[in-house]
Structure formats: C-alpha cells, structure tokens
C-alpha cells in the first residue's frame, strides 16, 4: 500500500505489515508481535498463519502458535462445511431444486491459499422463489430447521430465516431468492442460470456477476468494514 497516510497512526508499522502479509509480499519484518496480534482481526488469523508459514524462522514462535491454533480450528470447521455441502447437495438434488453457492465457499476456493484460511459461519445459497418451500422441506428432512427466535421475524426482500442443523457445530444455511446486485425481477434472476459456472464441486454465478454481487453485498450490508 503506497498511501501510508490512510493507515491509522496507532501501530502504523504493524498495520502496514498486516497489509503486506495479506498481499503475500512481505518485506520488512520489523514489527511489535504483541501489537500485531492486537490489530489483526481474529477472522484473519488463519490466513495470516498460512502467509507467515514460509517465513516461520523470522516470526516469534508464540505469535505463530496463536495463529496456527486458529488455522487448525478453521480447518476442522472447513471439513465439517464440506460434509454439509455434500449433505445439502444430496437433499436439494433429490428434491429437484437447482441452486447456486454464493460468497464464502467460492471465495475460499478461488481467492485464498486454501479453503481453511477463509473463515465463515454460514452458507449462502441462491434459488428460485418458486423452489423455496420445496428446498426448505428438503433441508428439514436432512436435519435442518429454522430457530424459534426467527419465527415470524420480518426479513428483507429476497432473504429467508437461517436454517441450523440439529448437530451442533455446523454452519447455518441462508437461502436467498434475490441478489443485491440485481433488480427485484424474476427475469433478471433467471438470467443467472444459463451462465452459471462450476468451481470445485460447487455451481456458482458467472465470474463477473459473482464479483458484482460480492461488491454490492459488502457495500450494502457491511459498508466495506468486514475482514
């Protein structure tokens, strides 16, 4: 990052180092490890661990151990997430529900060193509004349900209450019938299916539409403040 004036003055050196780590272009290793841990969001610890691994001899062992523990925890969650995606695919395919995987899992597959380095807590799926009730029923038969606190709760257009599996520790599923990057028209949503692409074992949006959706979502819901 060339505009150092945009970086907060507090622990500026550590923040600059974090940006270099995330960009995988580490140069200067002069930083305060305690301050670096404090300014690094915990959601980024698994990714930071992977980026720092090739430079392990130059990183304090205690710091690397902290990030490594976060990575191993994320890896276990990723293994569970893969199993859940298979379970979900089997359930929805059997119910003849077409769907696309959005955001996290696709980003983990395409933009990260490995899938465990990208933390996430839910799985976002896009489907047709006409298929929602069938999808919900299929997922309920697979062990998912909507928590009682969401019963009757108002939801934004195109969003539905999350579904949680009865086995603890798994991700929640969020079913969407609309994209932030598209007008509220069924015709616009239908145009996404012919151009869908495969990433790993997942079907997702065409590359340009995927990028547009992620940018629109982060802008609308997170104000670009997430990790």
C-alpha positions as CSV (number, residue, x, y, z in Angstrom):
1,X,0.0,0.0,0.0
2,X,1.5,3.3,-1.1
3,X,-0.9,5.7,0.7
4,X,0.5,5.3,4.2
5,X,-1.4,8.4,5.2
6,X,-4.6,6.4,5.0
7,X,-3.3,4.0,7.7
8,X,-4.1,5.0,11.3
9,X,-1.1,6.3,13.1
10,X,-1.6,3.9,16.0
11,X,0.6,0.8,15.3
12,X,1.0,2.0,11.7
13,X,4.1,-0.2,11.2
14,X,2.1,-3.3,12.3
15,X,-0.9,-2.3,10.2
16,X,1.4,-1.9,7.2
17,X,3.0,-5.3,7.9
18,X,-0.5,-6.9,8.0
19,X,-1.3,-5.4,4.6
20,X,1.9,-6.8,3.2
21,X,1.2,-10.2,4.8
22,X,-2.3,-10.3,3.3
23,X,-0.9,-9.3,-0.1
24,X,1.8,-12.0,0.2
25,X,4.6,-9.5,-0.4
26,X,6.4,-9.4,3.0
27,X,9.5,-7.3,3.0
28,X,10.3,-5.6,6.4
29,X,10.0,-7.9,9.4
30,X,10.4,-5.1,11.9
31,X,7.2,-5.1,14.0
32,X,5.9,-5.5,17.5
33,X,4.4,-9.0,17.7
34,X,2.0,-8.1,20.6
35,X,0.7,-5.1,18.8
36,X,0.5,-7.0,15.5
37,X,-1.7,-9.7,17.2
38,X,-3.9,-6.9,18.7
39,X,-4.6,-5.1,15.4
40,X,-5.1,-8.3,13.4
41,X,-8.8,-9.2,13.3
42,X,-9.3,-12.8,14.6
43,X,-11.1,-13.8,11.5
44,X,-7.9,-13.2,9.6
45,X,-5.7,-15.3,11.9
46,X,-5.9,-18.5,9.8
47,X,-5.0,-16.6,6.6
48,X,-2.2,-14.8,8.3
49,X,-0.8,-18.1,9.6
50,X,-0.7,-19.5,6.1
51,X,1.0,-16.4,4.7
52,X,3.6,-16.4,7.5
53,X,4.4,-20.1,7.3
54,X,7.2,-19.7,4.7
55,X,8.8,-17.1,7.0
56,X,8.5,-19.1,10.2
57,X,12.1,-18.7,11.3
58,X,11.7,-14.9,11.4
59,X,8.4,-14.9,13.3
60,X,8.1,-15.2,17.1
61,X,7.1,-18.7,18.0
62,X,4.3,-17.6,20.4
63,X,2.7,-15.4,17.7
64,X,2.9,-18.2,15.1
65,X,1.4,-20.6,17.6
66,X,-1.6,-18.3,18.2
67,X,-2.3,-18.0,14.5
68,X,-1.7,-21.7,14.0
69,X,-4.3,-22.7,16.6
70,X,-6.8,-20.5,14.8
71,X,-5.9,-22.1,11.5
72,X,-6.4,-25.7,12.9
73,X,-9.7,-24.7,14.3
74,X,-10.8,-23.2,11.0
75,X,-9.6,-26.4,9.2
76,X,-11.9,-28.6,11.3
77,X,-14.8,-26.3,10.5
78,X,-13.9,-26.4,6.8
79,X,-14.0,-30.2,6.9
80,X,-17.4,-30.1,8.5
81,X,-18.5,-27.5,6.0
82,X,-17.5,-29.7,3.1
83,X,-19.6,-32.6,4.6
84,X,-22.5,-30.2,5.0
85,X,-22.3,-29.1,1.4
86,X,-22.5,-32.7,0.2
87,X,-25.5,-33.3,2.5
88,X,-27.2,-30.2,1.2
89,X,-26.5,-31.0,-2.4
90,X,-27.9,-34.5,-2.0
91,X,-31.0,-33.2,-0.3
92,X,-31.7,-30.4,-2.9
93,X,-30.8,-32.5,-5.9
94,X,-33.2,-35.3,-4.7
95,X,-35.9,-32.6,-4.4
96,X,-35.1,-31.3,-7.9
97,X,-34.1,-27.9,-6.6
98,X,-31.5,-26.0,-8.6
99,X,-29.3,-23.7,-6.5
100,X,-26.0,-21.7,-6.7
101,X,-23.5,-21.3,-3.9
102,X,-22.7,-17.7,-3.1
103,X,-19.8,-15.8,-1.5
104,X,-17.7,-17.6,1.2
105,X,-17.1,-21.1,-0.1
106,X,-16.5,-19.8,-3.7
107,X,-14.1,-17.1,-2.4
108,X,-12.3,-19.7,-0.3
109,X,-11.9,-21.9,-3.3
110,X,-10.7,-19.2,-5.7
111,X,-9.1,-16.4,-3.8
112,X,-7.4,-17.9,-0.8
113,X,-4.2,-20.1,-0.4
114,X,-6.5,-22.9,0.9
115,X,-10.1,-23.2,1.9
116,X,-9.4,-23.3,5.6
117,X,-7.7,-19.9,5.5
118,X,-11.0,-18.3,4.8
119,X,-13.3,-18.2,7.9
120,X,-17.1,-18.2,7.6
121,X,-20.1,-19.1,9.7
122,X,-22.9,-19.6,7.2
123,X,-23.6,-21.0,3.7
124,X,-25.5,-18.7,1.3
125,X,-27.5,-20.4,-1.5
126,X,-29.4,-18.8,-4.3
127,X,-32.5,-20.4,-5.6
128,X,-35.7,-19.5,-7.3
129,X,-38.6,-18.2,-5.2
130,X,-40.8,-20.9,-6.6
131,X,-38.4,-23.5,-5.2
132,X,-38.1,-22.1,-1.7
133,X,-40.8,-24.2,0.1
134,X,-39.5,-27.4,-1.6
135,X,-35.9,-26.5,-0.7
136,X,-36.9,-25.7,2.9
137,X,-38.8,-29.1,3.2
138,X,-35.8,-31.0,1.8
139,X,-33.4,-29.4,4.2
140,X,-35.8,-30.1,7.1
141,X,-35.8,-33.7,6.1
142,X,-31.9,-33.5,6.2
143,X,-32.0,-32.3,9.8
144,X,-32.1,-28.5,9.4
145,X,-34.7,-26.2,10.9
146,X,-35.4,-22.5,11.5
147,X,-34.6,-21.4,15.1
148,X,-37.7,-20.4,17.1
149,X,-36.4,-16.9,17.5
150,X,-36.8,-16.3,13.8
151,X,-40.4,-17.5,13.6
152,X,-42.5,-14.6,12.3
153,X,-39.5,-12.2,12.3
154,X,-39.5,-9.7,9.4
155,X,-37.0,-10.3,6.7
156,X,-35.6,-8.2,3.9
157,X,-36.8,-8.8,0.4
158,X,-35.2,-12.0,-1.0
159,X,-34.0,-13.2,2.3
160,X,-35.3,-16.0,4.5
161,X,-34.6,-17.1,8.1
162,X,-31.4,-19.1,8.5
163,X,-31.6,-22.9,9.0
164,X,-29.5,-24.7,11.5
165,X,-28.7,-28.4,11.6
166,X,-29.6,-30.3,14.8
167,X,-26.0,-31.5,15.2
168,X,-24.1,-28.7,16.9
169,X,-21.0,-27.0,15.4
170,X,-22.2,-26.8,11.8
171,X,-22.8,-23.8,9.6
172,X,-26.1,-22.2,9.2
173,X,-27.8,-22.1,5.8
174,X,-29.2,-18.9,4.3
175,X,-31.5,-19.3,1.3
176,X,-31.8,-16.3,-1.0
177,X,-34.2,-15.7,-3.8
178,X,-32.7,-12.4,-4.8
179,X,-29.3,-10.8,-5.3
180,X,-28.2,-7.4,-4.1
181,X,-26.7,-6.8,-7.5
182,X,-29.9,-7.5,-9.4
183,X,-33.2,-5.6,-9.7
184,X,-36.1,-7.2,-7.9
185,X,-37.3,-9.0,-11.0
186,X,-37.6,-12.8,-11.6
187,X,-36.5,-12.4,-15.2
188,X,-33.2,-10.9,-14.1
189,X,-32.6,-13.7,-11.7
190,X,-33.5,-16.3,-14.3
191,X,-30.7,-14.9,-16.5
192,X,-28.1,-16.1,-14.0
193,X,-28.7,-19.8,-14.5
194,X,-27.5,-20.3,-18.1
195,X,-24.2,-18.6,-17.4
196,X,-23.5,-20.4,-14.1
197,X,-20.1,-22.0,-13.7
198,X,-18.6,-24.8,-11.7
199,X,-15.9,-24.0,-9.1
200,X,-14.6,-27.1,-7.4
201,X,-17.7,-29.2,-6.6
202,X,-20.0,-26.1,-6.5
203,X,-22.1,-24.3,-9.0
204,X,-22.0,-20.5,-8.7
205,X,-22.5,-17.3,-10.5
206,X,-20.7,-16.3,-13.7
207,X,-17.4,-14.6,-12.8
208,X,-18.5,-11.0,-13.5
209,X,-21.8,-11.4,-11.8
210,X,-20.2,-13.1,-8.8
211,X,-17.8,-10.2,-8.4
212,X,-20.6,-7.6,-8.7
213,X,-22.7,-9.5,-6.2
214,X,-19.9,-9.6,-3.6
215,X,-19.1,-5.9,-4.0
216,X,-22.8,-5.0,-3.8
217,X,-23.3,-7.2,-0.7
218,X,-20.3,-5.9,1.2
219,X,-21.3,-2.3,0.4
220,X,-24.9,-2.7,1.3
221,X,-24.6,-4.9,4.4
222,X,-21.1,-4.4,5.8
223,X,-20.1,-0.9,4.5
224,X,-16.8,-2.5,3.5
225,X,-15.9,-2.8,7.2
226,X,-15.7,-6.6,7.4
227,X,-12.5,-8.6,7.3
